[in-house]
Amino acid sequence: MKDKGIRINICMGTGGIAAGGAQVMEAFKKELRKAGIKASVGKRCTMHKVGCRGLCAKDVLVDVVKDGNKFTYQFIQADMVPRIVQQHLIENNPVSEWLVGEDYHNFHNKQVKVVLSDCGNIDPEDIEAYIKVKGYEALKTVLKKLTPEKTIEIIKKSGLRGRGGAGFPTGTKWEICRGVEAEQKYIICNADEGDPGAFMDRSVIEGNPHAVIEGMTIGAYAIGADIGYVYIRAEYPLAVERLKLALKQARKKKLLGKNILGTKFSFDIKIKLGAGAFVCGEETALIASIEGERGMPRAKPPFPVHSGLWGKPTVINNVETLANVPYIIRNGDKWFSSYGTEKSKGTKVFALTGKVKNSGLIEVPMGITLKEIIYDIGGGIENDKALKAVQTGGPSGGCIPAGMVDIKVDYESLAQVGSIVGSGGMIVLDEDDCMVNVAKYFLQFTQAESCGKCVPCRIGTKRLLEILDRITKGNGKETDIELLEKLGNDVKSASLCGLGQTAPNPVLSTIKYFRHEYEAHLKGKCPAGVCKDLLTYYILEEFCKGCGACMRACPAGAITGERKKPHKIDPEICIKCGACFEVCKFKAVGKE
Amino acid sequence: MVKLTIDGKTITVPKGTTVLDAARKLDIPIPTLCHHPKLTPFGGCRMCIVEIKGIPRPVTSCTTPVTEGMEVITSSPRLEDLRKTILELILSDHPNDCMVCERAGDCTLQELAYFYGIKENRFQGERRRYEKRDGNPFIERDMEKCILCGRCVKVCSEVQGVGAIDFAYRGFNAKICPPYEHDLDCEFCGQCVAVCPTGALTGKMWALKGRQKEIKEVDTVCAYCGTGCNITLHVRRNEVVRVTSKENTWNEGWLCVKGRFGYKFINSPDRLKTPLIKKRGKFKEVSWEEALDYTAKKLNAIKKKYGPDSIGGLSSARCTTEENYLFQKFIRAVIGTNNVDHCARL
């Protein structure tokens, strides 16, 4: 039966708000009141803030559902609202030119949404909205019908593995912790998402915080913890606010706190804000940070499951891992393990960015090929340029060359080619990207974020970075590539924590697949034309009309020439800013 | 008890023992920089890495507890190669001015560089530059020589309970400093100086007084208080140039500011070496016999004229327990009053 009401969903994740979501919502309120719609349909007209649905590039996204028919608008601003209300809601004639196009649907069609299934559809600030889509039913099932052991068995059977990067089987982790005898145990949700360009965890918490709380509570029951912590970046104010609200609502409904749902099980969650250190995503550094210490990793073993927070057995799971749990319990382990490959089950959320047409948040079944992600979901390369490589796994990951795009995306396959699934960063690089520069970019990040505790990471990454820097500046030495490989491998082997153990990956994988680019740099050329110091700008006399535009644009005064006669660039004075290249209408400025 | 093999040798050690301690029991040498037997393990320098069967990556022996049946290899081409890389990395960010360094000859980093024969360094690049600036008279901090082993931080918080310093900043810029990089303002016990494996922390008054050559070590007991810490005087040409304490003493090698840095009086021209008696408004040097006779005569006279309760005795914390016992006995039994007290009674 068709719903006769009107429902308006406005994307109010961080991306949506940044694009003007709050103003759009205000405009809808005002226009609906003005048009008298609220009065005529009464309670049947509802407006909802919803979380991220992935395609932030097209925000503000607005769903208008009238009489059961859903239309989605893209790039909506407040001043466009009156026309939507008038034409769509009153005249029943959707504003076709503002509706999302085929690419929006393509973006979603190949995705399989588990963790994100309710994100973008429900109001994250309303616990009832989550309950309406069967929220907290998994918790009820677990607490009233399942023993902790049985719960662990379901998670083990489902094949769920840690989504934070390492891919450790979640059920096994829970089982080990359950087996450790202790009066006090803890469960921690790692929401210290620090990879540049990654926003999977933020979107999940912003879009469906209750799923994380439910997953965490189930985990706590399974291992026998009564206190949980969500360690979340302070740079995620909206996520923190929604999480706090969700915790409050859950406590009020007796879904958290003493004797949850009338059972003997008690559990509560505290929030600990991170202070912006990438290394605090490493579990032992995260524990140190909660304890009030400087966020520096501790040596393992002992592992946190044996001796974690304040020396007590502790399970640390990533946001996405925990958000999967309620869906697995509700739909069964077989349903979950029907997605994915033999060893990598279920789905994974990726932040698809870089030179791809549709960038945004995607959830795909494990085992999908890179090609499907880039071309079917991502819509191909921007400006239809040639794909060069895909960088996966953030600063700890590696680069996969274009020739390998048929590779399956799962833990094992990516590891085999020298990269990782990681927390889910996926950066598409095209022919204009210099691989040496890409490696340098990531190393700059890891070097700056190294905690400084161990020598290989603190000094080793610095030396790696210095070598890369001199290569991109044309001062590389003949032995530098071998030195990078040697030092990179040593830093990987000898570093204390995951940060140092993976920091050389971008360097090593780019050397592996793009050695020729490194060699070209040593010979004084940057094939992609990115490294400034290796570039020369020159004027192609046969195309130059002598208009003087480049001369006026040049901030260094490096260009000379008479009007209507070919100009010249003095390479000694040229600062290689590219202003002349940009400004020339006749393509008379060349660079190499 | 846990049984394991290290380099093919079997040993049984109590549960909770680290691989490093087990190896040392077998007299197997493993190089370390950040490890200190009296401080909690740190695992930062990575020199003590070992290979353990079943674990793909090398692990630090100082942090890894032994497990039953564990098979450990402490030296292999791969391990020695990694250790060499680590040392070269440290030395690539070090002044390497051993020629004029206070700690030359007593520096763990120098020793390891020597044993690994590091003459040339594959890694060269930026070095940290810091200005020396502390105004205190005790501790010299040359942070360019700091290898961030964290021993000073640990001794300050774990042993001394002060926490005057900690790690700050990240990455290559990480350093150890007091809060907000203020000047060091602590109790100057110098425990940090004692545990520093390089020349980053030294005693200010040690400067240019002599290193290891021509030093005679004299073991004695600190006279500052009744605690009686064992100290070792470093004497060069009949002058005390440094005070240290050995780890196997009952005070475990720990000292306070007075014992460690308060030795200037020994060679001070103002030092009193004989008793003085004021005669006609001026102090005059006298023999101990004369001084004791004079004191006894005066005490007797006062006691006779005003009674024993007109006399009181105040003893010193610098005396031993036995001396303090004798003193109160003297006041009570000989003088005949209970007016006796001690400066450390509070």
Boltz contact constraints between the chains, C-beta under 6 A:
constraints:
  - contact:
      token1: [A, 294]
      token2: [B, 167]
      max_distance: 6.0
  - contact:
      token1: [A, 299]
      token2: [B, 43]
      max_distance: 6.0
  - contact:
      token1: [A, 299]
      token2: [B, 60]
      max_distance: 6.0
  - contact:
      token1: [A, 299]
      token2: [B, 63]
      max_distance: 6.0
  - contact:
      token1: [A, 447]
      token2: [B, 171]
      max_distance: 6.0
  - contact:
      token1: [A, 448]
      token2: [B, 171]
      max_distance: 6.0
  - contact:
      token1: [A, 450]
      token2: [B, 171]
      max_distance: 6.0
  - contact:
      token1: [A, 452]
      token2: [B, 170]
      max_distance: 6.0
  - contact:
      token1: [A, 452]
      token2: [B, 174]
      max_distance: 6.0
  - contact:
      token1: [A, 453]
      token2: [B, 44]
      max_distance: 6.0
  - contact:
      token1: [A, 454]
      token2: [B, 44]
      max_distance: 6.0
  - contact:
      token1: [A, 454]
      token2: [B, 46]
      max_distance: 6.0
  - contact:
      token1: [A, 455]
      token2: [B, 45]
      max_distance: 6.0
  - contact:
      token1: [A, 455]
      token2: [B, 46]
      max_distance: 6.0
  - contact:
      token1: [A, 455]
      token2: [B, 86]
      max_distance: 6.0
  - contact:
      token1: [A, 455]
      token2: [B, 89]
      max_distance: 6.0
  - contact:
      token1: [A, 455]
      token2: [B, 90]
      max_distance: 6.0
  - contact:
      token1: [A, 459]
      token2: [B, 89]
      max_distance: 6.0
  - contact:
      token1: [A, 459]
      token2: [B, 93]
      max_distance: 6.0
  - contact:
      token1: [A, 460]
      token2: [B, 89]
      max_distance: 6.0
  - contact:
      token1: [A, 462]
      token2: [B, 172]
      max_distance: 6.0
  - contact:
      token1: [A, 463]
      token2: [B, 123]
      max_distance: 6.0
  - contact:
      token1: [A, 463]
      token2: [B, 125]
      max_distance: 6.0
  - contact:
      token1: [A, 466]
      token2: [B, 125]
      max_distance: 6.0
  - contact:
      token1: [A, 490]
      token2: [B, 82]
      max_distance: 6.0
  - contact:
      token1: [A, 490]
      token2: [B, 85]
      max_distance: 6.0
  - contact:
      token1: [A, 493]
      token2: [B, 82]
      max_distance: 6.0
  - contact:
      token1: [A, 494]
      token2: [B, 46]
      max_distance: 6.0
  - contact:
      token1: [A, 494]
      token2: [B, 82]
      max_distance: 6.0
  - contact:
      token1: [A, 496]
      token2: [B, 43]
      max_distance: 6.0
